[in-house]
């Protein structure tokens, strides 16, 4: 079956939740648009922080201004002084979002004050290496940016990771298979001693591409429903039968004897009743070694979408308990949102490095691998190395 080549920079998932009454160019509008791919960079944040500081100087009691300034300071490659300043701005806040941000600041402060006997090593790194995708997902939390590194820049980043001691690398996107140099980057990284996993929609997977992916430690493919209607509740594409495309990709892996597949499912209200059927489909393929169920994450979603999609962890755990009983010995992993806070050390397609909390819009710039050394980035006060150690290794256990 022919698969149409589709390649796009996905629209920002927060756009439907924007306050349309905000005047274009106003502080409120610029603040809510700060995560747009073209805006999520230090230059935009520097300018926005200066404007917010000026407005706050004229209205020091305005909690909204103080909240926005504190948030921008934390998101813009914050040092210890910026964290202290954010805490002062949020002192005495009475809003729920202000208290949430203050809780994050308290955690950051505690971690920053802890003594580290040795320089920490970032063992596991996620890399959104390509900013193009064949589909757009509801509530997608990948931090897309507009810039795309070159092949040569990608190799220099791999060199930095290998020299630093990184052992596990997850290449994602968008869809990395839409970026022509990806196979050479995989070869280069694995030859450098790094175990590499690839997150892909699988939409453009072919036998030839699968052969080129042989050095991978794992290949990750998504399935969120056994019917097109359920799958479309999360993943949107001009293709009307994404589950069939997924089955084709898994069949290719089965035929090729590629026993390193990890299937990703995002559990939401739209598919919670289908988890058992998804499990049956996934477990029927000999190529599958892991099934990871992610709790739907409203990190970039407006409140209305969160109310439609979000489901509590207890409901998912209940379903997975029954599924594990039917599939004993299979590796089934549940990734709930609270366990993913500051878990990832994410390189964006521009080389910029971010980490993120579990709340809405909580994406924090912590450096750029095109200009910074990893040793300098690891000193960022926001990083939580204990959380990062909980990341699932790229190589399946079974």
C-alpha positions, 0 to 999 in steps of 0.5 A, spaced: 500 500 500 502 506 497 504 511 503 503 519 501 509 523 503 507 528 508 511 533 511 510 539 516 512 543 522 506 541 526 502 547 529 502 549 536 497 545 540 496 551 544 493 555 539 486 553 540 486 555 547 489 562 546 485 568 548 483 571 542 481 578 545 488 579 547 491 585 543 496 583 538 503 585 541 501 586 548 504 583 553 499 578 555 499 576 547 506 575 547 507 571 553 501 566 551 505 566 544 512 564 547 512 557 546 511 558 538 516 554 534 519 561 532 519 564 539 521 559 543 528 561 544 533 566 548 532 572 544 525 572 544 525 571 552 530 576 553 526 581 550 519 579 553 523 579 560 525 586 559 518 588 557 515 585 563 520 588 568 518 595 565 511 593 566 512 590 573 516 596 575 510 601 574 505 596 577 509 592 583 503 589 586 500 586 579 500 579 581 499 577 573 505 581 571 509 578 577 507 571 575 509 572 567 516 575 569 517 569 574 515 564 569 519 567 563 526 568 568 525 561 569 524 558 562 530 563 559 536 559 561 535 561 568 541 561 573 541 561 581 540 569 581 534 568 576 531 562 580 532 567 587 528 573 583 523 568 581 521 566 588 521 573 590 516 575 585 512 569 587 512 570 594 505 571 597 502 569 591 494 567 591 493 564 585 493 557 583 498 557 577 502 562 582 503 557 587 504 551 582 510 555 579 512 557 587 512 549 588 517 548 582 521 554 585 522 551 591 524 544 588 529 547 584 532 551 590 533 545 594 536 541 588 541 547 587 543 547 594 544 539 595 552 538 594 554 534 588 560 530 590 562 529 583 560 532 576 553 529 574 553 525 567 547 525 563 547 518 561 540 518 557 538 524 552 532 525 548 533 529 541 528 532 537 532 531 531 527 533 526 522 538 526 517 535 521 512 530 522 507 527 517 501 528 522 499 532 528 497 530 535 492 532 540 496 535 545 502 534 542 508 536 547 514 535 543 517 542 543 518 544 536 522 550 534 523 553 527 530 552 526 533 545 523 541 543 524 545 541 519 548 534 518 555 536 520 552 540 526 549 533 528 555 530 528 558 535 532 553 534 538 554 526 537 561 528 539 560 532 545 555 527 547 560 521 547 565 525 550 561 527 556 559 519 557 552 519 554 550 512 553 543 512 551 540 516 546 533 517 543 532 520 536 525 523 535 522 529 532 517 530 529 519 524 525 526 523 524 525 518 518 523 524 514 530 527 515 535 524 510 541 524 514 538 520 520 541 513 518 548 516 517 547 520 524 545 513 527 551 509 524 556 515 527 552 515 534 553 507 535 560 507 532 561 512 538 559 507 543 552 510 544 546 506 544 541 509 540 533 508 539 529 511 534 522 514 535 518 514 529 511 514 526 513 509 522 509 512 516 514 512 511 518 505 514 520 501 508 524 494 508 530 498 505 529 503 511 529 498 516 535 494 514 539 501 515 536 501 522 539 495 524 544 498 529 538 501 533 537 498 540 530 499 539 525 502 534 519 505 537 512 505 534 505 509 536 499 505 536 493 509 540 487 505 537 485 499 533 480 503 529 481 509 525 476 513 529 479 512 536 486 513 533 484 520 530 482 522 537 489 523 538 493 523 531 491 527 525 493 525 518 490 526 511 491 518 511 484 515 514 487 509 516 493 510 521 492 503 525 493 499 518 499 503 517 501 501 524 500 494 522 504 494 516 510 497 519 510 492 525 509 486 519 515 489 516 519 488 523 516 481 524 518 479 517 525 482 517 526 479 524 527 485 527 526 484 535 527 490 538 520 494 537 517 498 543 510 500 542 508 507 545 500 508 546 498 515 549 492 513 554 486 518 554 479 518 555 478 517 548 481 510 548 481 507 555 476 502 554 481 500 548 487 499 552 486 491 552 484 491 545 491 495 543 495 490 548 492 484 544 494 487 537 501 489 540 503 483 543 501 478 537 507 481 534 514 477 535 518 483 533 515 487 540 519 487 546 516 493 550 509 496 550 509 503 554 503 506 556 503 514 557 498 518 561 496 523 556 500 530 558 496 536 557 503 540 558 501 544 552 494 544 552 488 549 553 484 547 559 478 545 554 482 540 551 485 537 558 478 536 560 476 532 554 482 528 554 486 527 560 485 521 565 487 519 572 493 515 573 489 510 577 484 508 571 490 506 567 493 502 572 487 498 573 486 497 566 494 495 566 493 490 572 488 486 568 492 486 561 498 484 565 495 478 568 493 476 561 500 477 558 505 474 564 512 475 562 511 481 557 514 488 559 509 493 560 511 500 562 506 505 565 509 512 564 505 517 568 505 525 568 508 526 575 513 521 574 516 525 568 517 531 571 524 534 569 525 527 567 528 528 560 534 532 557 531 534 550 535 537 545 531 540 540 532 540 532 536 547 533 541 544 538 537 548 544 537 544 550 530 544 554 527 540 560 520 540 562 515 540 568 509 536 568 504 542 568 502 547 562 507 550 558 513 548 563 518 548 558 525 550 560 531 552 556 537 550 559 543 551 554 545 550 546 549 544 544 552 548 538 555 554 543 555 551 550 559 545 553 555 539 556 559 540 563 556 547 563 549 545 561 549 540 567 550 545 572 543 548 570 539 549 577 533 546 574 536 539 572 533 534 577 538 528 576 534 523 580 528 524 576 533 523 569 535 517 572 528 514 572 528 514 564 527 507 561 534 505 557 533 505 550 535 497 550 529 493 551 530 488 557 527 482 554 
